[in-house]
Amino acid sequence: MAFDPSAPRAGQVFFDRRELERLLSLYGRMVAAGEWRDYGIAGLTDAAVFSVFRRASEAPLYRIEKRPELARRQGAWAVIGQGGLVLRRGHELEQVLRFFDKGRFRVVD
């Protein structure tokens, strides 16, 4: 069996296709609105992290984390702000991503 660097390693947490599509859809909307400019994805042993940046050289504005070990307690999903403050936590990705819908977009005449 050949080594596949794109395949997740054993014991590594990552996003499934549906989750990644939803995260990239949100990212696209926020880029179009001029809010975000770059992103990074990390698959770690205990969490999968989707980080968004205003500029690539800065610390992330937000981190959207998936931590399966918290699924039965406070929820596997969390939105974490710049200072490390948990802004929203929940059991479903859609529920947690609603954090970005509040007051972000206005109709302009």
Stockholm file with secondary structure:
# STOCKHOLM 1.0

chainA/1-109         MAFDPSAPRAGQVFFDRRELERLLSLYGRMVAAGEWRDYGIAGLTDAAVFSVFRRASEAPLYRIEKRPELARRQGAWAVIGQGGLVLRRGHELEQVLRFFDKGRFRVVD
#=GR chainA/1-109 SS CCCCTTSCCTTCCCCCHHHHHHHHHHHHHHHHTTSCCEEEEEECSSCEEEEEESSTTSCCSEEEEECGGGTTTTCSEEEECTTSCEEEEESSHHHHHGGGTTTCCCCCC
#=GC SS_cons         CCCCTTSCCTTCCCCCHHHHHHHHHHHHHHHHTTSCCEEEEEECSSCEEEEEESSTTSCCSEEEEECGGGTTTTCSEEEECTTSCEEEEESSHHHHHGGGTTTCCCCCC
//
